Amino acid sequence: MNRLFWKIFLSFWISLVLFAGISLLAASLFLEHMRGQDEMESPRDRHISYIEEAQFIAENDGIDGLKSWLRKLDHREAIPFLLLDEHGKDLLERPVSPHLTERLNRKQRSSRHMEGGRSPRHRDLIQLPKGGEYRLVPDFQAVTLNRVLRRPRVIAIPVIVAAIVSGLVCFFLAGYLTRPIRRLSRATHQFAAGDLDLRIASTMGGRRDEIADLARDFDHMAERLQALIGAQKQLLSDVSHELRSPLARLQVALGLARQREQHQANVELDRIEREADRLNELIGQLLSLARLESGTQLSHSGPVDLAALLAEIAESTDFEARAANRQVRIIDSAPATIDANETLLRSALENVIRNGAKYTDENTSVEISLQHDPEHTGWLLIQVRDHGPGVPNDMLTKLFEPFVRVGDARDRKSGGYGLGLAIAERAICLHGGEISASNEPDGGLTVSIRLPLDQTK
Amino acid sequence: MNRILLADDDVELCGMLKQYLEVEGFQVGMAHDGEATLNQAQTGDYDLIVLDVMMPLLNGFDVLRELRKDSLLPVLMLTARGEDVDSIVGLELGADDYLPKPCNPRVLAARIRAILRREQKQTQHGEETAPPETLTLGDLEIQTGSRTVTLNGEPVAMTSTEYSVLKVLLREAGHVVSKAELSERALGRELTRYDRSIDMHLSSLRKKLGSLANGEERIKTVRGVGYQYTHRV
């Protein structure tokens, strides 16, 4: 049975029934109260008592008193009571319908026929002390729905009852429904931000409905994800340890061999050392790529001064590049601080810049610029341009895939693009940014990185 | 002869490294878990520990934390490459240097020598070379004779590396010292790729010394250039 379904269904249903019931009850109580007060049981009795009232007022307050009394009565009564003079005109100058005039004339004629008999109809005559007489006549045909609804007591009571009853029911229902959903959505955000220990079923109190089920499902999912992520992390660190232990021994063995060999096999040993270093680097890159794809690192973020970070990376890469007759320079920089994981961002930028330094021609430099993106406000644009051979146009988008090879001999010699740009791409994506590459018309490759200033996007 | 304690749970690797370092002229002891490392380190038989992070019983960080409670024995940490967080933690706990593992044994030997040279230069400073002097700047005082640092008259415990870095910065107070220069003068080695040890030592120094009395930063980072000890002329 869908319990939340029944909660919503029943609360709307009951509130409507309650509304109808209470307004009916209130209306009948009100009417009874009025009857009890005035001993009026039917319009006819009311008519008689109004006549007495009118006569009393006419004797005491005269015509003006009568007018104001009549106005109040008209406001209160659903049936219009007209006070007609001998010419058939209303005291308040309300229109008198021809039906009514005709009926009155008929009555007058018939009362004349009953000569001498004191017809009860004569009792509707109200005589003013200064002379002149009026008849108080109910115009039943003029009772319209519109007129009924316009009487404040008739309309106000049900409206107030409806507002209070439905207001209370809806207020509690809305709160009851949305509070746990808000908690769930907060929990989802926190979980996505890396708080894998979060569980929420216990915060649902005694609920036993779909939302409580959802909370339990969330917990199951969180449990499973945490286990998976934990297993992956464990695997990564196992792999890291297991692959690196033999590498570490290999390197020491190499050192021992060098100590013994006394320069006899230096070329071969150099080769072994280079390959071991490369293997080591690849393992490191694979691990950081795998860590990035699991995507949980962004939780360690804080304000990062991008201009300073770039300057620092440029300094250290320039230091290395100069050894190979190449340079790394910052040609344009703007102050910019964003919320980011500095380690990730550093490795992304370092990989892109180092890649540029690897491919730029001898005696040229890698040029870095940092500016507020002129085409998209709220975004930063970092461009890294080298003066190398560039890459074929159809390879531009594939550059950020792991182990892509552009396919010429130079590339095989240098070992390809490897994982550096793939790592950069994942790290930039994790920060909500994007990375792309383009060839410069006068030769060389430009890698553009766009980062949103506002990380909440 | 310098005595080195190799602390690593990889017995084979330790054996090979011992062989290598002995040829390089060191006397080498070994420990394969955290507790043994700590026990041996506290005997005072060693001049330096090469400490691996991943070890059974107590890991490298725990050993370092425990050791630093009463000893400034130089420590070179071996961390898995790419685990930046590890190296940051290690250096802030007071490691003198760190090397990503696997590492070239030649580099390891060079780093060990650099730390020992620094250590010896400082302990022998008064006897052999320049006369002991006192560097004072504001609330900070360094006595090169006894190698002590006092802040507002209170002594501050420092590893020899932190001391060296601080001394260089203090001598150049008011001037910017580049990371490469700091690395050469204070660590006794060239700055290398992915090398963040200077930054880590600086962060540790800042933590120990706090900011200046007027709230100003004591040691400033100059964007892309280096570091500067704040000094008003």
Chai-1 contact restraints between the chains, C-beta under 6 A:
chainA,res_idxA,chainB,res_idxB,connection_type,confidence,min_distance_angstrom,max_distance_angstrom,comment,restraint_id
A,S240,B,A80,contact,1.0,0.0,6.0,A-B,restraint_1
A,R244,B,P102,contact,1.0,0.0,6.0,A-B,restraint_2
A,S245,B,D10,contact,1.0,0.0,6.0,A-B,restraint_3
A,L247,B,P102,contact,1.0,0.0,6.0,A-B,restraint_4
A,A248,B,L13,contact,1.0,0.0,6.0,A-B,restraint_5
A,A248,B,K101,contact,1.0,0.0,6.0,A-B,restraint_6
A,A248,B,P102,contact,1.0,0.0,6.0,A-B,restraint_7
A,R249,B,L13,contact,1.0,0.0,6.0,A-B,restraint_8
A,Q251,B,P102,contact,1.0,0.0,6.0,A-B,restraint_9
A,Q251,B,N104,contact,1.0,0.0,6.0,A-B,restraint_10
A,V252,B,M16,contact,1.0,0.0,6.0,A-B,restraint_11
A,V252,B,L17,contact,1.0,0.0,6.0,A-B,restraint_12
A,V252,B,Y20,contact,1.0,0.0,6.0,A-B,restraint_13
A,V252,B,P105,contact,1.0,0.0,6.0,A-B,restraint_14
A,G255,B,Y20,contact,1.0,0.0,6.0,A-B,restraint_15
A,G255,B,P105,contact,1.0,0.0,6.0,A-B,restraint_16
A,G255,B,R106,contact,1.0,0.0,6.0,A-B,restraint_17
A,L256,B,Y20,contact,1.0,0.0,6.0,A-B,restraint_18
A,Q259,B,V23,contact,1.0,0.0,6.0,A-B,restraint_19
A,N280,B,P102,contact,1.0,0.0,6.0,A-B,restraint_20
A,G284,B,R81,contact,1.0,0.0,6.0,A-B,restraint_21
A,G284,B,G82,contact,1.0,0.0,6.0,A-B,restraint_22
A,S288,B,G82,contact,1.0,0.0,6.0,A-B,restraint_23
A,A308,B,R223,contact,1.0,0.0,6.0,A-B,restraint_24
A,A311,B,R223,contact,1.0,0.0,6.0,A-B,restraint_25
A,A311,B,G224,contact,1.0,0.0,6.0,A-B,restraint_26
A,E312,B,G224,contact,1.0,0.0,6.0,A-B,restraint_27
A,E315,B,G224,contact,1.0,0.0,6.0,A-B,restraint_28
A,T343,B,D84,contact,1.0,0.0,6.0,A-B,restraint_29
